[in-house]
Amino acid sequence: MPMLRHKMAALIGVVLICSTVLLYGGPASAHSSTLPMQQACGYPLSACPPAPPCVVGNADAGTVAVGQTITFTLCGNFAPGASVSIAVNGAVVMTKPPTNGAVVVVITVVSQSLLHVDDPVNAAAVCGANTVTATGASAAGGTGVSTGRFNLSCTSTTTKSGLAFTGANVMLGLLLAAALIIVGAVLVVFQRRRRQTI
């Protein structure tokens, strides 16, 4: 029995030592974790691979309808920390900083004349072609520009059918009233003739 206790104690000790080494990593791991970023991929800094370029996302969203939401990734290779202006149909509605050279703009079509941009900020919509343009300082120097497009589908079917339907109801009511007047007049004439006959 004492032998079993000694073996168990030794096993627990080995497990504790292994756990400590794995959790704290030892001196070599601790030293490498404090290395500057440029030494992580080799020295000098030029040995580090460049950040992947931004990729344009959904630059042409096609035709959309009222109620839909579109997300544009507008890649202009914008400089880090730049103030990128966002214009909808030519009117600047906001500025925002880029991430990896691009800005993400979310457009919600509220009505045929109103868009919500991000927070939301109101912007004018038009039936047909609409544009969302990001403009800001480029990482390569100069100005970076990226444009997203969508086509807003506008129909007036609901309005036309509503007017036609209202007109039909009025006409039907007039015809029914005229028919009741004629029937009433015929009944009065018939009643008078019957009295005269009696």
Secondary structure as the mmCIF struct_conf table of DSSP 4:
data_model
#
loop_
_struct_conf.conf_type_id
_struct_conf.id
_struct_conf.beg_label_comp_id
_struct_conf.beg_label_asym_id
_struct_conf.beg_label_seq_id
_struct_conf.end_label_comp_id
_struct_conf.end_label_asym_id
_struct_conf.end_label_seq_id
HELX_RH_AL_P HELX_RH_AL_P1 PRO A 2 TYR A 24
HELX_RH_AL_P HELX_RH_AL_P2 GLY A 26 SER A 33
TURN_TY1_P TURN_TY1_P1 THR A 34 THR A 34
BEND BEND1 LEU A 35 LEU A 35
HELX_RH_AL_P HELX_RH_AL_P3 MET A 37 ALA A 40
TURN_TY1_P TURN_TY1_P2 CYS A 41 CYS A 41
BEND BEND2 TYR A 43 PRO A 44
HELX_RH_3T_P HELX_RH_3T_P1 LEU A 45 ALA A 47
BEND BEND3 CYS A 48 CYS A 48
HELX_LH_PP_P HELX_LH_PP_P1 PRO A 49 CYS A 54
STRN STRN1 GLY A 57 GLY A 57
BEND BEND4 ALA A 59 ALA A 59
STRN STRN2 ASP A 60 VAL A 64
TURN_TY1_P TURN_TY1_P3 VAL A 66 GLY A 67
STRN STRN3 THR A 69 CYS A 75
STRN STRN4 PHE A 78 PHE A 78
HELX_LH_PP_P HELX_LH_PP_P2 ALA A 79 ALA A 79
TURN_TY1_P TURN_TY1_P4 PRO A 80 GLY A 81
STRN STRN5 VAL A 84 VAL A 88
TURN_TY1_P TURN_TY1_P5 ASN A 89 GLY A 90
STRN STRN6 ALA A 91 LYS A 96
STRN STRN7 THR A 99 THR A 99
TURN_TY1_P TURN_TY1_P6 ASN A 100 GLY A 101
STRN STRN8 ALA A 102 VAL A 109
BEND BEND5 SER A 111 SER A 113
STRN STRN9 LEU A 114 VAL A 117
TURN_TY1_P TURN_TY1_P7 ASP A 118 PRO A 120
STRN STRN10 VAL A 121 ALA A 124
BEND BEND6 CYS A 127 CYS A 127
STRN STRN11 GLY A 128 ALA A 137
STRN STRN12 SER A 138 SER A 138
TURN_TY1_P TURN_TY1_P8 ALA A 139 ALA A 140
BEND BEND7 GLY A 141 GLY A 142
STRN STRN13 THR A 143 LEU A 152
HELX_RH_AL_P HELX_RH_AL_P4 THR A 157 THR A 197
#
